[in-house]
Amino acid sequence: MKCFKREVLDMINILRRVFIKNYTNVNDIKVREAHGKLAGFVGIISNLFLFIIKMLAGIISSSIAIIADSINNLSDMGSSIITLIGFKLAGAPADEDHPYGHQRIEYVAGLIVSIIIIVVGGNLLISSIEKIINYEYVEIQKSYIYISIGILSVSILIKFWQSFFNRKIGKLINSVALEATSKDSLNDCISTFTLLIGNIVLDEIHCLSNWGH
């Protein structure tokens, strides 16, 4: 675990060094804004990737749960866009209407991200309950189960990296929005891990059913 964290920290520092000028001067407004933008872009790209691979896994395995999880990643991408816009607007200079600057916009972005997390979580809860009540058995090929397990495993690693990345950047620039995003990514790890366990159990059931025949 320590080795993994060290490698993640090295990767974060490489990204900061490549994309942010004077990246160590986090107290500078422009440098702080650049960190927020970097986190936003990383979130958009990684969540778009997760959305695509999970949607494919959900379709080939006929898993509504995985498809719903992919939609959650799409909403996470939307949250990253909001974070990106929030940091861009927060970095605007002071004017007559905002003599102390626009930093409060970042807190608004954090609030919007939190609301999205609650709404998406509520919708997933409702859809899950509906699927339990109206359950329909669908035969799934074993190879599809293995593909789903592999994709979900990769997804957990990426989401864990996202959480660590956003927490690190959030602490560096004291960002409420990125702290909220970090916690959301960690929650996604838990929900995706649950799906992973479900697919492993499904594989075991598949093996037992074939063994019985």
C-alpha positions in Angstrom: 0.0 0.0 0.0 2.8 2.4 0.8 4.5 1.6 -2.5 1.2 2.3 -4.3 0.7 5.6 -2.6 4.3 6.6 -3.4 3.8 5.8 -7.0 0.5 7.8 -7.1 2.2 10.8 -5.5 4.9 10.6 -8.0 2.4 10.6 -10.8 0.5 13.5 -9.3 3.7 15.5 -9.0 4.6 14.7 -12.6 1.2 16.0 -13.8 1.7 19.1 -11.7 5.1 19.7 -13.0 4.2 19.2 -16.6 0.9 21.2 -16.7 1.4 23.9 -14.0 3.9 26.6 -14.1 5.5 27.3 -10.7 3.4 24.4 -9.3 5.0 24.6 -5.9 3.7 28.1 -5.2 0.1 27.0 -4.3 -0.6 30.3 -2.5 -0.6 32.1 -5.8 -4.1 32.6 -7.2 -3.1 31.6 -10.7 -1.3 28.5 -9.5 -4.2 27.5 -7.3 -6.6 28.0 -10.3 -4.3 25.9 -12.5 -4.4 23.0 -9.9 -8.2 23.2 -9.9 -8.4 23.1 -13.7 -6.0 20.1 -13.8 -8.2 18.2 -11.4 -11.2 19.1 -13.5 -9.6 17.9 -16.7 -8.3 14.7 -15.1 -11.8 14.0 -13.8 -13.4 14.6 -17.2 -11.1 12.3 -19.1 -11.0 9.5 -16.5 -14.7 9.4 -15.9 -15.5 9.5 -19.6 -13.2 6.4 -20.0 -14.9 4.7 -17.1 -18.4 5.5 -18.5 -17.5 3.9 -21.9 -15.9 0.7 -20.6 -18.6 0.2 -18.0 -21.4 0.8 -20.5 -19.9 -1.8 -22.8 -19.6 -4.2 -19.9 -23.2 -3.6 -18.9 -24.5 -4.1 -22.4 -22.6 -7.3 -23.1 -23.4 -8.8 -19.7 -27.0 -7.5 -19.7 -26.3 -6.0 -16.3 -28.6 -3.1 -15.3 -26.4 -2.5 -12.2 -23.3 -2.0 -14.3 -25.1 0.3 -16.7 -26.4 2.3 -13.8 -22.8 2.5 -12.5 -21.6 3.8 -15.8 -24.3 6.5 -15.7 -22.9 7.5 -12.3 -19.5 8.0 -14.0 -21.2 10.2 -16.6 -22.6 12.3 -13.8 -19.1 12.4 -12.2 -17.8 13.8 -15.5 -20.5 16.5 -15.2 -19.3 17.2 -11.7 -15.8 17.6 -13.0 -17.0 20.0 -15.7 -18.7 22.1 -12.9 -15.5 22.0 -10.9 -13.5 23.2 -13.9 -15.9 26.0 -14.6 -16.0 26.9 -10.9 -12.2 27.3 -10.6 -12.1 29.3 -13.9 -14.7 31.7 -12.6 -13.2 31.8 -9.1 -9.9 32.9 -10.6 -11.4 36.0 -12.2 -10.0 39.3 -10.9 -12.0 41.6 -8.5 -14.4 44.1 -10.1 -16.9 46.7 -8.9 -19.6 44.1 -8.1 -17.1 41.7 -6.5 -14.4 43.9 -4.8 -13.1 40.8 -2.9 -12.9 38.6 -5.9 -14.9 35.6 -7.0 -13.6 32.9 -4.7 -17.0 32.1 -3.3 -17.9 30.6 -6.7 -15.8 27.6 -5.8 -17.9 27.0 -2.8 -21.0 27.1 -5.0 -19.4 24.6 -7.3 -18.7 22.3 -4.3 -22.4 22.7 -3.3 -23.6 21.7 -6.8 -21.3 18.7 -6.8 -22.7 17.6 -3.5 -26.3 18.0 -4.8 -25.5 15.9 -7.9 -24.0 13.2 -5.6 -27.2 13.0 -3.6 -29.5 13.1 -6.6 -27.6 10.4 -8.5 -27.3 8.2 -5.3 -31.1 8.5 -4.7 -31.9 7.6 -8.3 -29.6 4.6 -8.1 -31.3 3.5 -4.9 -34.8 3.7 -6.4 -33.8 1.9 -9.6 -32.1 -0.9 -7.6 -35.2 -1.4 -5.4 -37.4 -1.5 -8.6 -35.1 -4.1 -10.2 -35.2 -6.2 -7.0 -39.0 -6.1 -6.9 -39.4 -6.8 -10.7 -36.4 -9.2 -11.0 -36.0 -11.1 -14.2 -33.4 -13.9 -14.7 -31.2 -13.5 -17.7 -28.7 -16.2 -18.8 -25.2 -14.8 -19.1 -22.2 -16.3 -20.9 -19.3 -17.1 -18.6 -16.9 -15.1 -20.8 -19.0 -12.0 -20.4 -18.9 -12.4 -16.6 -15.0 -12.5 -16.7 -15.0 -9.4 -18.9 -17.2 -7.6 -16.4 -15.0 -8.6 -13.5 -11.9 -7.3 -15.3 -13.5 -4.0 -16.2 -14.9 -3.5 -12.7 -11.5 -4.3 -11.2 -9.8 -1.6 -13.4 -12.6 0.8 -12.5 -12.0 0.4 -8.8 -8.3 1.1 -9.2 -9.0 4.2 -11.3 -11.6 5.5 -8.8 -9.2 4.9 -5.9 -6.6 6.9 -7.8 -9.1 9.7 -8.5 -10.0 9.9 -4.8 -6.3 10.1 -3.7 -5.6 12.6 -6.5 -8.4 14.9 -5.6 -7.7 14.7 -1.9 -4.1 15.5 -2.4 -4.8 18.5 -4.7 -7.7 19.6 -2.5 -5.4 19.7 0.6 -2.7 21.5 -1.3 -5.0 24.3 -2.4 -7.5 24.0 0.5 -10.4 23.3 -1.9 -13.9 22.2 -0.5 -15.0 21.2 -4.0 -12.1 18.8 -4.6 -12.5 17.3 -1.1 -16.1 16.6 -1.9 -15.1 15.0 -5.2 -12.5 12.9 -3.4 -15.1 11.5 -1.1 -17.5 10.8 -4.0 -14.8 8.8 -5.8 -14.1 6.8 -2.6 -17.9 6.0 -2.4 -17.8 4.9 -6.0 -15.1 2.5 -5.1 -17.3 0.9 -2.6 -20.3 0.7 -4.9 -18.3 -0.8 -7.7 -16.6 -3.2 -5.4 -20.1 -4.4 -4.5 -20.8 -5.0 -8.2 -17.5 -6.9 -8.5 -18.5 -9.2 -5.6 -21.9 -9.7 -7.2 -20.3 -10.8 -10.5 -17.9 -13.1 -8.7 -20.8 -14.7 -6.9 -22.7 -15.0 -10.3 -19.7 -16.8 -11.7 -19.7 -19.2 -8.8 -23.4 -19.9 -9.3 -22.8 -20.4 -13.0 -20.1 -23.0 -12.3 -22.2 -24.8 -9.7 -25.2 -25.0 -12.1 -23.0 -26.4 -14.9 -21.4 -28.9 -12.4 -24.8 -30.1 -11.4 -25.6 -30.9 -15.0 
